């Protein structure tokens, strides 16, 4: 006598689906550097640990060029092509700049995603600095996409009055400007 064949979905399929969904979430939340919030969070986590090479990896070459005159005459495309050398110079510059600064203990960063604005080549991210789980200031960063990865172009202090003026389409003029610059 033979046993009847069980019909239905194998139980291991449900486990496989959960593992795949969890992996996709992990990648999107923590490893997808085209996500501007991940780039900013990675930058500041490196800053709190004095990890200057990681900080430089998350900065735009256009940020670095303002402090390094040897690169000022290069075109935007040349800057992007020379990213490894510029990134190394940025790490050295940040190391020298931060050598006398001590990061306060128990600092963290909290993203404020309701203010995040994204476009194809640029993004605006707002976040809050926290010390001992209390807000000690806010900042916003403008990011630009280089080699399919968002990198910080500019950081500026922010307050609630400025955030209240954001319309949700504030990035459009910057997107047009960066797109034109990067296509040259």
C-alpha positions in Angstrom: 0.0 0.0 0.0 1.2 3.5 -0.7 0.6 6.6 1.3 -1.5 9.3 -0.2 0.5 12.3 -1.6 0.2 15.4 0.6 -1.0 18.4 -1.3 -0.3 22.0 -0.3 2.6 24.4 0.0 5.8 23.2 1.7 6.4 24.7 5.1 9.9 25.6 4.2 8.6 28.0 1.5 7.2 30.3 4.2 10.5 30.4 6.0 12.2 31.2 2.7 9.8 34.1 2.0 10.4 35.5 5.5 14.2 35.3 5.1 14.0 37.0 1.6 11.8 39.8 2.9 14.0 40.4 5.9 17.1 40.5 3.7 15.5 43.0 1.3 14.5 45.2 4.3 18.1 45.0 5.7 19.6 46.0 2.4 17.2 48.9 1.8 17.5 50.2 5.3 21.3 49.7 6.0 23.2 49.0 2.8 21.5 50.9 0.0 23.8 53.9 -0.4 21.6 55.3 -3.1 19.3 56.1 -0.1 20.3 59.6 1.1 19.3 58.9 4.7 21.7 55.9 4.8 24.5 58.0 3.5 24.0 60.7 6.1 23.6 58.2 9.0 26.7 56.3 7.9 28.7 59.6 7.7 27.7 60.6 11.2 28.2 57.2 12.7 31.7 57.3 11.3 32.1 60.9 12.7 31.2 59.8 16.2 33.9 57.0 15.9 36.5 59.3 14.3 36.5 57.0 11.2 37.7 59.6 8.7 38.0 57.3 5.6 34.3 56.3 6.0 33.4 60.0 6.4 35.2 60.8 3.2 33.4 58.0 1.3 30.1 59.6 2.1 31.1 63.1 1.1 30.8 64.5 -2.4 34.0 65.4 -4.3 32.3 68.7 -4.8 32.4 69.2 -1.0 36.1 68.4 -0.9 37.1 70.6 -3.7 36.3 73.8 -1.7 39.1 72.9 0.7 41.6 71.6 -1.8 42.8 74.1 -4.3 44.7 71.5 -6.3 41.4 70.2 -7.6 39.6 73.5 -8.2 40.3 73.7 -12.0 39.0 70.2 -12.8 35.7 69.8 -14.5 32.8 68.0 -12.7 33.5 64.8 -14.7 37.2 64.9 -13.9 36.5 65.3 -10.2 34.2 62.3 -10.3 36.8 60.3 -12.2 39.5 61.2 -9.7 37.3 60.3 -6.7 39.8 57.8 -5.1 42.6 60.4 -4.9 40.2 63.2 -3.8 38.6 60.9 -1.2 42.0 60.1 0.3 42.8 63.8 0.4 39.4 64.5 2.1 40.1 61.9 4.8 43.5 63.5 5.5 41.9 66.9 5.6 39.2 65.9 8.0 41.7 64.1 10.2 43.7 67.3 10.5 40.7 69.4 11.0 39.2 67.2 13.7 42.4 66.4 15.5 41.7 68.8 18.3 37.9 68.3 18.4 36.6 65.8 20.8 33.1 64.3 20.0 30.9 64.5 23.1 30.0 61.1 24.6 26.7 59.4 23.9 26.0 61.3 20.6 23.6 59.8 18.1 21.6 60.9 15.0 17.9 60.6 14.4 16.6 60.9 10.9 13.5 63.1 10.4 12.1 61.3 7.3 9.0 63.4 6.9 11.3 66.2 5.6 13.4 64.0 3.3 13.0 65.1 -0.4 14.5 63.0 -3.2 15.0 63.6 -6.9 17.1 61.7 -9.5 20.4 63.4 -8.8 19.9 65.2 -5.5 18.2 64.8 -2.1 17.6 66.9 1.0 17.8 65.1 4.4 16.9 66.5 7.8 18.1 65.0 11.0 18.5 65.7 14.7 21.6 65.3 16.9 20.9 63.6 20.2 23.0 63.3 23.3 21.8 61.1 26.1 18.6 60.7 24.0 17.8 64.4 24.1 17.8 66.7 21.1 20.8 69.0 21.0 20.3 70.5 17.5 19.1 69.9 13.9 20.8 69.9 10.6 20.0 69.4 7.0 22.2 68.0 4.2 22.0 68.4 0.5 23.2 65.3 -1.3 24.2 64.7 -4.9 24.4 61.4 -6.7 27.9 60.3 -7.9 28.3 56.9 -9.5 24.8 55.8 -8.4 25.5 56.6 -4.8 24.2 59.6 -2.8 27.0 61.7 -1.2 26.8 64.7 1.1 27.4 68.0 -0.8 26.6 70.5 1.9 25.5 70.4 5.6 23.8 73.3 7.3 22.2 74.0 10.7 18.4 73.9 10.7 15.6 75.0 13.0 11.9 74.2 13.2 11.0 77.6 11.5 13.1 76.6 8.5 11.6 73.1 8.4 8.1 74.6 8.5 8.9 76.5 5.3 9.8 73.4 3.4 7.1 72.7 0.7 8.0 69.2 -0.4 9.2 70.4 -3.8 12.2 72.5 -2.6 14.7 70.2 -4.3 13.4 70.8 -7.8 15.6 73.9 -8.6 18.7 72.2 -7.1 18.0 69.0 -9.1 17.9 71.0 -12.4 21.2 72.8 -11.5 23.0 69.6 -10.5 21.7 67.7 -13.5 23.0 70.3 -15.8 26.4 70.4 -14.0 26.8 66.6 -14.1 25.9 66.3 -17.8 28.6 68.7 -18.9 
